[in-house]
Amino acid sequence: MNIFNVIQSKMVQKNNRWNISMEKGESIIHRYMIEILQDSKDNMISLSDLLILLNQRTKHIKFINNSTKKPLSVYIRCIHGSPLNFLDNHSFYEVIKEQANIQVKLVDKYITTKNYDDYKEWILVDEEDFIMV
């Protein structure tokens, strides 16, 4: 890859003008992702199937970037870097990597599309941060 291609690809990524805010987009992602995971067996599904179902279930929502309608998976990739980055940033999703297959699991089966906002306020603390007296 030459330098021109590297510079050109970075310029494209900086142009993220979406019609939906990050907060609204994240709310939509969680709502449909939780729904899909709750409908699946053992609250677990492969990442590729999850993305396909997300795109299908959000067809009616217009994610527009530079006056072009895009699927939800493109929105996730542009705003969060990748679906794995998005999942890793939220404690109620677990990513299980088995060789080439990546599974996504809903950790808290009692979470609903209405109460996931409660988890935003949680801060995960490592026990190394504490000094035992």
VEXMI-84660 format. One record per residue (C-alpha): x, y, z. Coordinates in pm, whole numbers, plus 50000, padded with zeros to 5 digits. Layout:
% residues N
XYZ
...
END
This chain:
% residues 133
500005000050000
501465033549912
501265065450116
498515080549900
496125051949982
496815054750354
496185092250360
493085088750145
491565062150371
492135083450681
490425112950518
487315092450442
487015080650804
487045116350940
483955125750740
481305112250978
478235133750923
475275113351035
471685123951078
471505105851415
473465116351724
475785092151903
473395089552200
470365082351982
472365057651771
473645039552079
470105037352215
468875021851888
471794997351879
471184985652236
467444982752188
467654959751887
470774941152000
469194932152336
465994921652159
467884898851919
470004883352194
466974876852413
465214859752123
468184837152050
468964804152221
470914808352549
471024846052484
473914839452243
474374844151868
477274846451625
478504881551548
477814878151175
474214866851237
473744894851489
474834921051236
472564906450967
469574906851203
470414942051321
470444954350961
467154936750886
465344949051195
466494985051153
465684988050781
462925012650863
465315036551043
467155060250814
470845062050899
472035088350656
475685097050597
476455124050339
472905121450198
473195083650144
471175058250342
473415032950518
472665001450723
473165001051099
476324979851071
478025007750872
476965033051136
478485011151410
481725006951216
482065044251143
481135057551488
482595030351714
485385016251496
483964981051479
481154960551629
483704944051861
484794978151997
481174986652067
480544953652244
483744955852449
482714990052582
479544976452743
479644952453036
476374934652964
477674919452638
480254891752634
482344883652327
483414847152301
486044838952040
486214802751931
488804799451655
487294817951356
483804820151507
482894849851726
479844846451952
478064874552135
476244867352460
473934888452670
475434885153018
472514898153220
469404880053102
467224903453308
468274934353121
465574948552900
465484975152636
464024998452899
466504993853184
469864992453003
470355029653081
470895019653446
474085001753340
475595033553193
476265046953541
478155016053656
481915018353685
483904986053681
486754987353932
489764964553934
490724951054274
494264963554207
492884998954252
492204992354619
494654990154905
493554965155167
494054978055520
END
